[in-house]
Amino acid sequence: MTLSDLSDLSDLSDLSDLSDVEKITRTCLYEGYLLWPYRRSALKNTKRWTFGGVFPAACAGPLGEPASMTTRILHEGPVDDLTVRVRFLQVVDRTVTQDGRELDELTVEGERYVSWQEVTEREVVLTGAPGTTAVDIPAGTATEQLPGTAAALVRSWRRLTGTVEVTAEPVADGVHRLTVRISNSTPCPVPETGARHAREAAAAYAFVSTHTVLHSDPGRFVSLLDPPAALRDHAAACRNEGTWPVLVGTDGGDGRAHTVLSSPVTLYDFPRVAPESPGDLFDGTEIDQLLVLSVLSLTEEEQAEARASDPRAREILDRCAGLGPEQLMNLHGAIREFQPASGEGR
């Protein structure tokens, strides 16, 4: 097992040099992270971290949130050479400070800074045969000094604990039902019944936007959407909780693949990020062209607030402003393939 921090706290989401599997994984990981108009004051951004949350067992019940996430998928071949990657976001509190005082916002050399929340990426990797491993991310802080002043941005995050358990159950000759269960055991204050903003406070102790990627070089995973006839009943018995596994990577045309993405965002087999996409806009259910044009229509004051709200919002603004006429036209639409019309209905 390895546990890694995948990004610096100020790292931005650039999909250009990533594999197809990594592109779709990161796109889903950040789905809903920050929505247009990308401002802290926007009502839709006051209720964040809505996808794939795995909350501590101590507070999940009162909040009506899950304390675990379970993926079940069929696998053909040996199960002693699996790679299971559990990826999630951890909430990071960003506070503007000056002379030991916490401020809601501050302007330094014409740049505006606000106190809010960001995230950092986390990953737990299990390799080899099925088993159980612990998740234990220590609490921490990081200080970013603001230029030419005693002010700073202080980022802090809580300790997170839990387990990832992988089991394999034989269901047919050479076929196993793999189960990946993710549980959160982080100590968390029990929220008062009906307390306002209780869920937002508990999100600091949660695994946010939790995704699972399974890979097998010698074996293959079977589609749950369109399984082979002989495995249809076994596929129907794969009960997934809070997530849905789909095949990703290369489509061999037989309903099987070496890699699976299990996501709280409902997908079809072999999803891909459109090649015309200029980059992550954190809302895969919207049309890139409309979002880009909406970003370009923001007033100077609205853009200033968006830039101050989040470094990833700042990157979106800069990226959209840098698009040329040809890139904007490419977002207007695309034909992927032509198929002959059937004779039915003529």
Buried (B, 14 or more C-beta within 10 A) or exposed (E): BEBEBEBEBEEBBEBEEBEBBBBBBBBBBBBBBBBBBBBBEBEEBEEBBBBBBBBBBBBBEBBEBBBBBBBBBBBBBBBEBBBBBBBBBBBBBBBBBBEEEEBEEBEBEEEBBBBBBBBBBBBBBBEEEBBEBEBBBEEEEBEEEBEEEEBBBBBBBBEBBBBBBBBBEEBEEEBBBBBBBBBBBBEBEEBEEEEEEBBBBBBBBBBBBBBBBBBBEEBBBBBBEEBBEEBEEBBEEBEBEBBBBBBBBEEEEEBBBBBBBBBBBEBEBBBBBEEBBBBBBBBBEEEBBEBBEBBEEBEEEBBBBBBBBBBBBBBBBEBBEEBEEEEBEBBEEEEEEEEEEEEEEE
